[in-house]
């Protein structure tokens, strides 16, 4: 069976309202043939005996196609048919009690509408979250909508997979881009359609447009600071602290003034302001020594090694950074990921910049890859904007600098990811 995360991509929840004489197991099979990756049997009106009988039928269909089979709410039915998992809501049995009943090897899904509910569900043993209702739906007329902003915050707050549910259609799926969800769950968008196979295929295609699939790319141009390394806090005031170490009171705006500069450019800038007549290379060496002492102590962001392991299986991975090469090499060595990159490109060594997109495009051209084969991995807002100008697909890595500027993320990124959830 596939991983739970990939199984949540297109999660179909049944509803017999639209059967019109057909058998539910036949409609479920059509949904799977169309691309449904997980099935939940939801029956609010059937008696227990009928529910169990139907569950056995649906289980056989799911088993035939190696698709996880989930029972909604009923622990009795789940135990009777030995389903792959169970999904419970906030008003049903507590998640930790359900986990005790089903054991550690079965799938437990829990509904959540708030960050607090999501975090608690994870602590209680949930394997995934169903978050919604996202859009108005005929399935739950009394349900209060969960803002997309809250959905994003929930995804950022837990490590387990998150599936968005409620009123999702092929036309509004795009609104879930950059929320960091792992999949969508739908009812009527599949089961009310006359051609269930075609409707499900169209949904699967739309989901593919908003969910990252690393198999689609052959070249990965990856940033370092902030994206892979927890270093953005250090860079925020490194220049002013260097000046203090030299006995100089730094201007209040100095760190902001040099934020987009390479280390070479910063050395020249500082020379012109504070060290007239001094060779910029001397300032550069001193600055690098000052930075190196802190830089090599910084650890990788959580999830980085898993991410790098994955994309190295899919294609060529290169590092593209504005930080100087000696710093990068020392940090790569210290963190044990030097061999993860086939090339190292720095803005200084190759005289390229990130702000206009030409650097990314130039690297892809030098290596012989098209825009369509390439994925840019960045975190800083200015770099995300520059990356978007290249015409290459952009994966934004969630960080403090861009989560505060989510409007830039939504405007520039094709995908958005918190590596701790990778």
C-alpha positions as CSV (number, residue, x, y, z in Angstrom):
1,X,0.0,0.0,0.0
2,X,1.2,3.5,-0.7
3,X,2.2,6.0,2.0
4,X,-0.6,7.6,3.9
5,X,0.4,11.0,2.6
6,X,0.1,10.0,-1.0
7,X,-3.1,8.1,-0.3
8,X,-4.7,11.4,0.9
9,X,-4.2,13.1,-2.4
10,X,-7.8,12.5,-3.6
11,X,-9.9,11.1,-0.7
12,X,-13.4,10.2,-1.7
13,X,-16.2,10.1,0.9
14,X,-19.3,8.2,-0.1
15,X,-22.9,9.4,-0.1
16,X,-25.7,7.2,-1.2
17,X,-28.0,10.2,-1.9
18,X,-27.1,10.1,-5.6
19,X,-27.2,6.4,-6.2
20,X,-30.5,6.3,-8.2
21,X,-30.7,2.6,-8.1
22,X,-27.0,1.9,-8.6
23,X,-24.9,-0.1,-6.1
24,X,-22.5,2.0,-4.0
25,X,-19.7,-0.5,-4.6
26,X,-19.9,0.1,-8.3
27,X,-19.7,3.9,-7.9
28,X,-16.7,3.5,-5.5
29,X,-15.0,1.4,-8.1
30,X,-15.6,4.1,-10.8
31,X,-14.1,6.7,-8.4
32,X,-11.0,4.6,-7.9
33,X,-10.6,4.0,-11.6
34,X,-10.8,7.8,-12.0
35,X,-8.0,8.3,-9.6
36,X,-9.4,8.3,-6.0
37,X,-6.6,7.4,-3.7
38,X,-8.5,6.6,-0.5
39,X,-12.2,5.7,0.2
40,X,-14.2,6.6,3.3
41,X,-17.6,4.8,3.8
42,X,-19.9,7.3,5.5
43,X,-23.4,6.1,6.4
44,X,-25.5,8.2,8.8
45,X,-28.9,6.5,8.0
46,X,-28.2,2.8,7.7
47,X,-28.7,0.4,10.6
48,X,-25.5,-1.3,11.9
49,X,-26.2,-4.7,10.2
50,X,-26.7,-3.0,6.8
51,X,-23.7,-0.8,7.4
52,X,-21.5,-3.8,8.0
53,X,-22.8,-5.7,5.0
54,X,-22.1,-2.7,2.8
55,X,-18.7,-2.2,4.4
56,X,-17.6,-5.7,3.4
57,X,-18.6,-5.0,-0.2
58,X,-16.6,-1.7,-0.3
59,X,-13.7,-3.3,1.4
60,X,-13.3,-5.9,-1.3
61,X,-13.3,-3.2,-4.0
62,X,-10.6,-1.2,-2.2
63,X,-8.6,-4.3,-1.6
64,X,-8.7,-5.1,-5.3
65,X,-7.1,-1.8,-6.2
66,X,-4.9,-1.5,-3.1
67,X,-6.6,1.7,-1.9
68,X,-7.0,2.3,1.9
69,X,-10.6,1.8,3.2
70,X,-11.8,4.0,6.1
71,X,-15.0,3.8,8.1
72,X,-16.6,7.0,9.2
73,X,-17.4,7.3,13.0
74,X,-18.6,3.7,13.7
75,X,-16.1,1.7,15.8
76,X,-18.4,-1.2,15.7
77,X,-18.4,-1.4,12.0
78,X,-14.7,-0.8,11.8
79,X,-14.0,-3.7,14.1
80,X,-16.5,-6.0,12.4
81,X,-15.0,-5.6,8.9
82,X,-11.3,-5.0,9.9
83,X,-11.1,-1.8,7.8
84,X,-7.8,-0.1,7.2
85,X,-8.8,2.8,9.4
86,X,-11.5,4.9,11.0
87,X,-12.3,8.6,10.9
88,X,-13.9,10.4,13.8
89,X,-15.2,13.9,14.4
90,X,-14.8,16.3,17.3
91,X,-18.2,15.2,18.7
92,X,-17.4,11.5,18.5
93,X,-15.2,9.3,20.7
94,X,-12.0,11.0,21.8
95,X,-9.1,10.2,19.5
96,X,-6.9,8.7,22.2
97,X,-9.6,6.3,23.2
98,X,-10.2,5.3,19.6
99,X,-6.5,4.7,19.2
100,X,-6.6,2.3,22.2
101,X,-9.4,0.4,20.6
102,X,-8.0,0.1,17.0
103,X,-4.3,-0.4,17.8
104,X,-1.2,1.3,16.5
105,X,-1.2,-0.2,13.0
106,X,-4.5,1.1,11.8
107,X,-5.2,4.5,10.3
108,X,-6.9,7.1,12.6
109,X,-8.3,10.3,11.0
110,X,-9.7,13.1,13.0
111,X,-11.7,16.2,12.0
112,X,-10.4,19.6,13.1
113,X,-11.5,23.2,12.6
114,X,-8.9,25.0,14.7
115,X,-5.2,24.9,15.3
116,X,-5.9,23.8,18.9
117,X,-8.0,20.9,17.8
118,X,-5.4,19.9,15.3
119,X,-2.5,19.9,17.7
120,X,-4.5,18.0,20.3
121,X,-5.6,15.4,17.7
122,X,-2.0,14.8,16.7
123,X,-1.0,14.4,20.4
124,X,-3.8,11.9,20.9
125,X,-2.6,9.7,18.1
126,X,-4.2,10.9,14.9
127,X,-2.5,9.8,11.7
128,X,-4.0,12.5,9.6
129,X,-6.4,15.4,9.9
130,X,-9.5,16.3,7.9
131,X,-9.8,20.1,8.1
132,X,-13.0,21.8,7.1
133,X,-15.6,22.8,6.1
134,X,-13.5,24.9,3.7
135,X,-16.2,26.0,1.3
136,X,-20.0,26.0,1.6
137,X,-21.3,22.4,1.0
138,X,-24.7,20.7,0.7
139,X,-23.4,17.8,2.7
140,X,-23.1,19.8,5.9
141,X,-25.4,22.8,5.7
142,X,-24.9,23.7,9.3
143,X,-21.1,23.6,9.2
144,X,-19.1,26.7,9.8
145,X,-16.5,27.4,7.2
146,X,-12.8,27.2,8.1
147,X,-10.8,30.1,6.7
148,X,-8.0,29.2,4.3
149,X,-5.7,31.2,6.5
150,X,-6.6,28.9,9.4
151,X,-6.2,25.8,7.2
152,X,-2.6,27.0,6.4
153,X,-1.9,27.6,10.1
154,X,-3.1,24.1,10.9
155,X,-0.8,22.6,8.3
156,X,2.1,24.6,9.7
157,X,1.3,23.5,13.3
158,X,1.4,19.7,12.9
159,X,3.6,17.1,11.3
160,X,0.9,14.6,10.3
161,X,-0.7,14.9,6.9
162,X,-3.6,17.3,6.4
163,X,-6.6,16.9,4.1
164,X,-8.9,19.7,3.2
165,X,-12.6,18.9,3.1
166,X,-15.9,20.6,2.4
167,X,-17.4,22.0,-0.8
168,X,-14.2,21.5,-2.8
169,X,-14.7,21.3,-6.6
170,X,-12.5,21.3,-9.7
171,X,-13.1,25.0,-10.0
172,X,-12.1,26.1,-6.5
173,X,-9.2,23.7,-5.8
174,X,-6.9,26.4,-7.0
175,X,-7.8,28.5,-3.9
176,X,-6.0,25.9,-1.8
177,X,-2.7,26.5,-3.5
178,X,0.1,27.3,-1.0
179,X,-1.9,26.1,2.0
180,X,0.5,23.2,2.5
181,X,-2.3,20.6,2.4
182,X,-1.5,17.0,1.5
183,X,-4.7,16.3,-0.3
184,X,-8.4,17.0,-0.7
185,X,-11.5,15.1,0.5
186,X,-14.7,15.3,-1.6
187,X,-18.2,13.9,-1.6
188,X,-20.5,15.4,-4.2
189,X,-17.7,16.5,-6.5
190,X,-17.4,12.8,-7.3
191,X,-20.5,10.9,-6.4
192,X,-23.2,13.3,-7.7
193,X,-21.7,13.3,-11.1
194,X,-23.2,11.2,-13.9
195,X,-19.7,10.2,-15.2
196,X,-17.9,9.4,-12.0
197,X,-14.7,8.2,-13.7
198,X,-14.3,11.4,-15.8
199,X,-15.2,13.7,-12.9
200,X,-12.6,12.0,-10.7
201,X,-9.9,12.2,-13.4
202,X,-10.5,15.9,-13.7
203,X,-10.3,16.4,-10.0
204,X,-7.1,14.4,-9.8
205,X,-5.6,16.5,-12.6
206,X,-6.5,19.7,-10.7
207,X,-5.0,18.4,-7.5
208,X,-1.8,17.6,-9.3
209,X,-1.6,21.3,-10.2
210,X,-1.4,22.4,-6.6
211,X,0.4,19.5,-4.9
212,X,4.2,19.1,-5.3
213,X,5.3,15.9,-7.1
214,X,9.1,15.8,-7.2
215,X,8.9,13.1,-10.0
216,X,8.0,15.9,-12.4
217,X,11.4,17.5,-12.3
218,X,15.0,16.7,-13.3
219,X,16.8,19.7,-12.0
220,X,16.4,21.2,-8.5
221,X,18.0,24.7,-7.9
222,X,18.1,25.0,-4.1
223,X,18.8,27.9,-1.9
224,X,20.7,27.5,1.4
225,X,20.2,30.2,4.0
226,X,16.7,30.0,5.5
227,X,15.6,27.3,3.1
228,X,17.9,24.5,4.4
229,X,19.8,26.2,7.2
230,X,18.3,27.9,10.3
231,X,20.5,30.9,9.6
232,X,18.1,33.8,8.9
233,X,18.2,35.0,12.5
234,X,22.0,35.3,12.3
235,X,21.9,37.3,9.1
236,X,19.4,39.8,10.4
237,X,22.0,41.8,12.4
238,X,25.4,40.2,11.5
239,X,26.7,43.4,9.8
240,X,25.9,45.7,12.8
241,X,27.5,43.1,15.2
242,X,30.6,43.0,13.0
243,X,30.9,46.8,13.2
244,X,30.4,46.7,16.9
245,X,33.3,44.2,17.1
246,X,35.5,46.9,15.3
247,X,34.5,49.6,17.8
248,X,32.1,51.3,15.4
249,X,28.5,52.3,16.4
250,X,26.4,51.0,13.5
251,X,23.7,53.1,11.8
252,X,20.3,51.8,12.7
253,X,19.5,50.9,9.1
254,X,22.8,49.2,8.2
255,X,21.4,45.6,8.3
256,X,18.5,46.6,6.1
257,X,20.7,48.5,3.7
258,X,22.9,45.5,3.0
259,X,20.2,42.7,3.1
260,X,20.3,42.0,-0.6
261,X,24.0,42.3,-1.1
262,X,26.6,39.5,-1.5
263,X,29.4,39.4,1.1
264,X,31.7,41.0,-1.5
265,X,29.3,43.9,-2.1
266,X,28.9,44.4,1.6
267,X,32.6,44.5,2.2
268,X,32.9,47.3,-0.5
269,X,29.9,49.1,1.0
270,X,31.4,49.1,4.5
271,X,34.8,50.2,3.2
272,X,33.3,53.2,1.5
273,X,31.4,54.1,4.7
274,X,33.8,53.3,7.5
275,X,37.2,52.1,6.2
276,X,38.3,54.5,3.5
277,X,41.6,53.4,1.8
278,X,41.4,49.8,3.2
279,X,41.4,47.0,0.6
280,X,37.9,45.6,0.4
281,X,39.4,42.1,0.4
282,X,40.8,42.7,3.9
283,X,37.3,43.7,5.1
284,X,35.9,40.7,3.3
285,X,38.3,38.3,5.1
286,X,37.5,39.9,8.5
287,X,33.8,39.8,7.8
288,X,34.0,36.1,6.7
289,X,36.0,35.2,9.8
290,X,33.5,36.9,12.0
291,X,30.6,35.2,10.2
292,X,32.3,31.8,10.1
293,X,32.6,31.5,13.8
294,X,28.8,31.6,14.1
295,X,27.8,30.1,10.8
296,X,29.4,26.7,11.3
297,X,27.4,26.2,14.5
298,X,24.0,26.5,12.8
299,X,22.0,23.4,12.2
300,X,19.8,22.3,9.3
301,X,16.1,23.0,9.4
302,X,14.0,20.0,10.4
303,X,13.2,17.7,7.5
304,X,16.0,18.9,5.2
305,X,17.8,15.5,5.0
306,X,14.6,13.7,4.0
307,X,13.8,16.3,1.4
308,X,17.4,16.1,-0.1
309,X,17.3,12.3,-0.1
310,X,14.1,12.4,-2.1
311,X,15.0,15.0,-4.7
312,X,18.4,13.4,-5.2
313,X,16.6,10.2,-6.4
314,X,14.7,12.3,-8.9
315,X,17.3,14.4,-10.6
316,X,20.3,16.7,-10.3
317,X,20.4,18.9,-7.2
318,X,22.5,22.1,-7.3
319,X,22.9,24.8,-4.6
320,X,22.5,28.5,-5.5
321,X,23.2,31.1,-2.9
322,X,24.3,34.6,-2.3
323,X,26.5,33.5,0.6
324,X,30.3,33.1,0.0
325,X,31.7,29.7,-1.0
326,X,34.0,29.2,2.0
327,X,31.0,29.6,4.4
328,X,28.8,27.3,2.4
329,X,31.4,24.6,2.1
330,X,32.2,24.6,5.8
331,X,28.5,24.4,6.7
332,X,27.8,21.6,4.2
333,X,30.7,19.6,5.6
334,X,29.6,20.2,9.2
335,X,26.0,19.2,8.5
336,X,27.0,16.1,6.4
337,X,25.2,17.1,3.2
338,X,28.1,18.2,0.9
339,X,27.5,15.1,-1.3
340,X,23.9,16.0,-1.9
341,X,24.8,18.7,-4.4
342,X,26.3,18.2,-7.8
343,X,27.2,21.9,-8.3
344,X,27.6,25.0,-6.1
345,X,26.7,28.4,-7.5
346,X,27.3,31.6,-5.6
347,X,26.2,35.0,-6.8
348,X,29.8,36.2,-6.4
349,X,31.6,33.4,-8.2
350,X,29.2,33.4,-11.2
351,X,28.3,37.1,-11.2
352,X,24.6,36.3,-11.1
353,X,21.7,37.6,-9.0
354,X,18.4,36.3,-7.7
355,X,16.3,39.4,-7.9
356,X,15.5,39.3,-11.6
357,X,15.3,35.6,-12.3
358,X,18.1,35.5,-14.7
359,X,20.4,33.6,-12.3
360,X,18.1,30.7,-12.0
361,X,17.4,30.6,-15.8
362,X,21.1,30.9,-16.5
363,X,22.0,27.9,-14.3
364,X,19.3,25.8,-15.9
365,X,20.6,26.7,-19.4
366,X,24.2,26.0,-18.4
367,X,23.2,22.6,-17.3
368,X,21.0,21.8,-20.3
369,X,17.6,21.7,-18.6
370,X,14.4,23.4,-19.8
371,X,12.1,25.5,-17.6
372,X,9.6,22.7,-17.5
373,X,12.2,20.2,-16.1
374,X,13.4,22.6,-13.4
375,X,12.2,23.4,-9.9
376,X,13.5,26.4,-7.8
377,X,13.5,25.9,-4.0
378,X,13.6,29.2,-2.1
379,X,12.4,30.9,1.1
380,X,13.2,34.7,1.1
381,X,10.4,36.9,-0.3
382,X,12.8,38.8,-2.6
383,X,14.2,35.6,-3.9
384,X,10.7,34.1,-4.4
385,X,9.8,37.1,-6.5
386,X,12.9,36.9,-8.5
387,X,12.5,33.1,-9.0
388,X,8.9,33.7,-10.3
389,X,10.3,36.1,-13.0
390,X,12.4,33.2,-14.5
391,X,9.3,31.4,-15.7
392,X,10.4,28.3,-13.8
393,X,8.2,26.5,-11.2
394,X,8.9,27.7,-7.7
395,X,8.7,25.7,-4.4
396,X,8.5,28.1,-1.4
397,X,9.9,26.7,1.8
398,X,8.0,28.0,4.8
399,X,10.1,30.2,7.0
400,X,9.7,33.2,9.3
401,X,10.6,35.6,6.6
402,X,7.9,34.5,4.1
403,X,5.1,33.4,6.5
404,X,4.9,37.0,7.6
405,X,4.5,37.9,3.9
406,X,2.0,35.3,2.8
407,X,0.7,37.5,0.1
408,X,4.1,37.2,-1.7
409,X,4.0,33.4,-1.2
410,X,0.5,33.2,-2.9
411,X,1.6,35.4,-5.7
412,X,4.9,33.8,-6.5
413,X,4.9,30.2,-5.5
414,X,3.6,27.2,-7.4
415,X,3.9,25.1,-4.3
416,X,4.5,25.9,-0.6
417,X,6.0,23.5,2.0
418,X,7.1,23.2,5.6
419,X,10.1,20.8,5.5
420,X,9.4,19.6,9.0
421,X,6.3,17.9,7.5
422,X,8.2,16.3,4.6
